[in-house]
Amino acid sequence: MEENQKITKQEKRLLRREERSLEQIQVARKRLFRKITMWTGIFAGLGLTLYLMILFVNRPLPETKLTTEISANDHIKGNPAALTTLVEYSDFQCPACASYFPLVKKLLEENDDAIRFVYRHFPLPQHKNARLAASVAEAAGLQNKFWEMHDLIFENQFRWENLSNAKASEEFTKYATQLGLNLPKFTTDLDSEELKTRVEADYLSGNASGVNSTPTFFLNGKKMLQPRDYENFKNIVLGA
Amino acid sequence: MKTLKILFLALSLLGFLDASYLAIKYYQGEAPTCAFFKGCDVVTTSEYATIFGISIALLGAIYYLSLLILSIIYLDTKNPRLIKIGTVIAGGGFLFSLWLIYLQIFVLNALCIYCVASALSSTSLFIIGMILWKKSSY
């Protein structure tokens, strides 16, 4: 009898121990399960947020149209009778505009018969010499050298972008001399209200057309996506 | 203590979202332009925006993600060693942020609001990390 009881006691102890370890295994399992759920939730949440951000960055922009028609006041290059019209709102002090300048130039040189190109000023307020540069190009324009000055201003952007207004003015006068402009007239024109109004009119027309960065291109009146490179640019413009 | 730990986690999350946004912009965004309020366009398209061809924004996102994961593991396991590891990482991020802010102010003359936000969060992370370290060593 006693022996039997002893065995059952031992068995009970073993059984209890087994139960306890089973419980432990279950607790550990639960803990592991909880951890897996937690981390899956965290990474799913982060992944979803990233996905939404990618969608946000790539959201299609509302279609914007050019509101101000091309007029005799505009600076036109290429073929005035061409079916394709490319309008650029640009800022002479904007590095991105300077990097697009050779692309536009090449496009016009290679296809000057197919494109009517219009340059409009959109001097951004943070570029302190941009308005002056626009006026300089306009003053040269009064002596029929708008495009020559436009090219010189862009090609030399790195020389004048960080100068003070007065120093930049001196630098621009050099370009006027280089182009053989009538300097006294150039200087007087540069100070005239008429020129400032002319630049401001371009800026306002850009505002009206929803321009908020430079360069902004309008292809046949519709805002164009910023081309990535020359081939892309050419294909979009000539494909229109 | 608890508030600081939650704040550490929240700041790493904010930093991660901030840096990810810049990284997505960098890899998927349009070609560079100049927009009103110069700043991010100048900064994120500059030659300093990448290290060995990898966008700094992407490195930032990985840095914040590691701090985020670390702080979640800490809140889960309460292992005090993680505070030390996190603070050392945050210290590295803080020094790197100083360098980036220096570049923006003195070299590029342009401040990008997203980059400033990141510098602020990495500075706070470092400070919080040090406080937690000090408190946990008692």
Interface residues (C-beta under 8 A of the other chain):
Chain A: K35 M38 I42 L46 T49 L50 M53 I54 V57 N58 D91 C94 P95 A96 C97 S99 L124 P125 Q126 H127 N212 S213 T214 P215 T216 L225 Q226 P227 R228
Chain B: F16 L17 S20 Y21 I24 K25 Q28 G29 E30 A31 P32 T33 C34 A35 F36 F37 K38 D41 V42 T45 L65 I72 D76
